[in-house]
Amino acid sequence: MTTMTARIVHCSIDRDWQDVYAFAGEPENMPLWASGLASGLERDGDDWIAKGVLGTVRVSFVPANKFGIIDHTVTIESGMRVYNALRIVPNGDGCEVMFTLLKQPGMTDAQFAADGAHVEKDLHALKALMEK
């Protein structure tokens, strides 16, 4: 497989990075800001199950850690696995939330741009929740 086109989508949040990480890293909170998981997540062993436009998906998160990493793999019904790198990084008294968006094989430029806009909207929803 060749290297996929990547785009880093980020948002500055005026809140301590550990607070943002603690909130954003809880799968139960993700439907509050990650619209792709708006239906909610149900625990299934070590993984989480969500139902949405792509059907039923399985989400596997990295273990909680002290580095602000909330990486997760989404497996859709077809068996396709998408690795999502999500990081919370300290920035003064606030933080940066960064999502690495990868252009999947067969994805058009328009679909990639739409995915980027979707992620950006979600990160701004997280910002609104964390700064109120």
Contacts in CASP RR format, 6 or more apart in sequence:
PFRMAT RR
TARGET T0000
AUTHOR 0000-0000-0000
METHOD contacts of the structure
MODEL  1
MTTMTARIVHCSIDRDWQDVYAFAGEPENMPLWASGLASGLERDGDDWIA
KGVLGTVRVSFVPANKFGIIDHTVTIESGMRVYNALRIVPNGDGCEVMFT
LLKQPGMTDAQFAADGAHVEKDLHALKALMEK
1 105 0 8 1.000
4 102 0 8 1.000
4 103 0 8 1.000
4 104 0 8 1.000
4 105 0 8 1.000
5 102 0 8 1.000
5 103 0 8 1.000
5 112 0 8 1.000
6 100 0 8 1.000
6 101 0 8 1.000
6 102 0 8 1.000
6 103 0 8 1.000
7 100 0 8 1.000
7 101 0 8 1.000
7 103 0 8 1.000
7 112 0 8 1.000
7 116 0 8 1.000
8 98 0 8 1.000
8 99 0 8 1.000
8 100 0 8 1.000
8 101 0 8 1.000
9 98 0 8 1.000
9 99 0 8 1.000
9 101 0 8 1.000
9 116 0 8 1.000
9 119 0 8 1.000
9 120 0 8 1.000
9 123 0 8 1.000
10 96 0 8 1.000
10 97 0 8 1.000
10 98 0 8 1.000
10 99 0 8 1.000
10 123 0 8 1.000
11 96 0 8 1.000
11 97 0 8 1.000
11 120 0 8 1.000
11 123 0 8 1.000
11 124 0 8 1.000
11 126 0 8 1.000
11 127 0 8 1.000
12 91 0 8 1.000
12 94 0 8 1.000
12 95 0 8 1.000
12 96 0 8 1.000
12 127 0 8 1.000
13 20 0 8 1.000
13 94 0 8 1.000
13 95 0 8 1.000
13 96 0 8 1.000
13 97 0 8 1.000
13 126 0 8 1.000
13 127 0 8 1.000
13 130 0 8 1.000
13 131 0 8 1.000
14 93 0 8 1.000
14 94 0 8 1.000
14 131 0 8 1.000
15 94 0 8 1.000
15 95 0 8 1.000
15 130 0 8 1.000
15 131 0 8 1.000
16 93 0 8 1.000
16 94 0 8 1.000
16 95 0 8 1.000
17 68 0 8 1.000
17 88 0 8 1.000
17 89 0 8 1.000
17 90 0 8 1.000
17 91 0 8 1.000
17 94 0 8 1.000
17 95 0 8 1.000
19 130 0 8 1.000
20 88 0 8 1.000
20 94 0 8 1.000
20 95 0 8 1.000
20 97 0 8 1.000
20 126 0 8 1.000
20 130 0 8 1.000
21 68 0 8 1.000
21 70 0 8 1.000
21 88 0 8 1.000
21 95 0 8 1.000
23 29 0 8 1.000
23 129 0 8 1.000
23 130 0 8 1.000
24 30 0 8 1.000
24 33 0 8 1.000
24 70 0 8 1.000
24 86 0 8 1.000
24 88 0 8 1.000
24 97 0 8 1.000
24 126 0 8 1.000
25 61 0 8 1.000
25 64 0 8 1.000
25 70 0 8 1.000
27 41 0 8 1.000
27 43 0 8 1.000
27 48 0 8 1.000
27 59 0 8 1.000
27 61 0 8 1.000
28 41 0 8 1.000
30 37 0 8 1.000
30 40 0 8 1.000
30 41 0 8 1.000
31 37 0 8 1.000
31 38 0 8 1.000
31 39 0 8 1.000
31 40 0 8 1.000
31 41 0 8 1.000
32 125 0 8 1.000
32 129 0 8 1.000
33 122 0 8 1.000
33 125 0 8 1.000
33 126 0 8 1.000
33 129 0 8 1.000
34 122 0 8 1.000
34 125 0 8 1.000
34 126 0 8 1.000
35 118 0 8 1.000
35 121 0 8 1.000
35 122 0 8 1.000
35 125 0 8 1.000
36 50 0 8 1.000
36 52 0 8 1.000
36 53 0 8 1.000
36 118 0 8 1.000
36 122 0 8 1.000
37 50 0 8 1.000
37 59 0 8 1.000
38 52 0 8 1.000
39 50 0 8 1.000
39 51 0 8 1.000
39 52 0 8 1.000
40 50 0 8 1.000
40 51 0 8 1.000
41 48 0 8 1.000
41 49 0 8 1.000
41 50 0 8 1.000
41 59 0 8 1.000
42 48 0 8 1.000
42 49 0 8 1.000
42 50 0 8 1.000
43 49 0 8 1.000
44 58 0 8 1.000
46 60 0 8 1.000
47 58 0 8 1.000
47 59 0 8 1.000
47 60 0 8 1.000
48 58 0 8 1.000
48 59 0 8 1.000
48 60 0 8 1.000
48 61 0 8 1.000
49 56 0 8 1.000
49 57 0 8 1.000
49 58 0 8 1.000
49 59 0 8 1.000
50 56 0 8 1.000
50 57 0 8 1.000
50 59 0 8 1.000
51 57 0 8 1.000
54 76 0 8 1.000
54 77 0 8 1.000
55 76 0 8 1.000
55 77 0 8 1.000
56 77 0 8 1.000
57 74 0 8 1.000
57 75 0 8 1.000
57 76 0 8 1.000
57 77 0 8 1.000
58 74 0 8 1.000
58 75 0 8 1.000
59 72 0 8 1.000
59 73 0 8 1.000
59 74 0 8 1.000
59 75 0 8 1.000
60 72 0 8 1.000
60 73 0 8 1.000
60 75 0 8 1.000
61 70 0 8 1.000
61 71 0 8 1.000
61 72 0 8 1.000
62 69 0 8 1.000
62 70 0 8 1.000
62 71 0 8 1.000
62 72 0 8 1.000
68 87 0 8 1.000
68 88 0 8 1.000
68 89 0 8 1.000
69 86 0 8 1.000
69 87 0 8 1.000
70 86 0 8 1.000
70 87 0 8 1.000
70 88 0 8 1.000
71 83 0 8 1.000
71 84 0 8 1.000
71 85 0 8 1.000
71 86 0 8 1.000
71 87 0 8 1.000
72 84 0 8 1.000
72 86 0 8 1.000
73 81 0 8 1.000
73 82 0 8 1.000
73 83 0 8 1.000
73 84 0 8 1.000
74 81 0 8 1.000
74 82 0 8 1.000
74 84 0 8 1.000
75 81 0 8 1.000
75 82 0 8 1.000
76 82 0 8 1.000
80 104 0 8 1.000
82 102 0 8 1.000
82 104 0 8 1.000
83 102 0 8 1.000
84 99 0 8 1.000
84 100 0 8 1.000
85 98 0 8 1.000
85 99 0 8 1.000
85 100 0 8 1.000
86 97 0 8 1.000
86 98 0 8 1.000
86 99 0 8 1.000
86 100 0 8 1.000
87 96 0 8 1.000
87 97 0 8 1.000
87 98 0 8 1.000
87 99 0 8 1.000
88 95 0 8 1.000
88 96 0 8 1.000
88 97 0 8 1.000
88 98 0 8 1.000
89 95 0 8 1.000
89 96 0 8 1.000
89 97 0 8 1.000
89 98 0 8 1.000
97 123 0 8 1.000
97 126 0 8 1.000
97 127 0 8 1.000
99 119 0 8 1.000
99 123 0 8 1.000
101 112 0 8 1.000
101 115 0 8 1.000
101 116 0 8 1.000
101 119 0 8 1.000
103 112 0 8 1.000
107 115 0 8 1.000
END
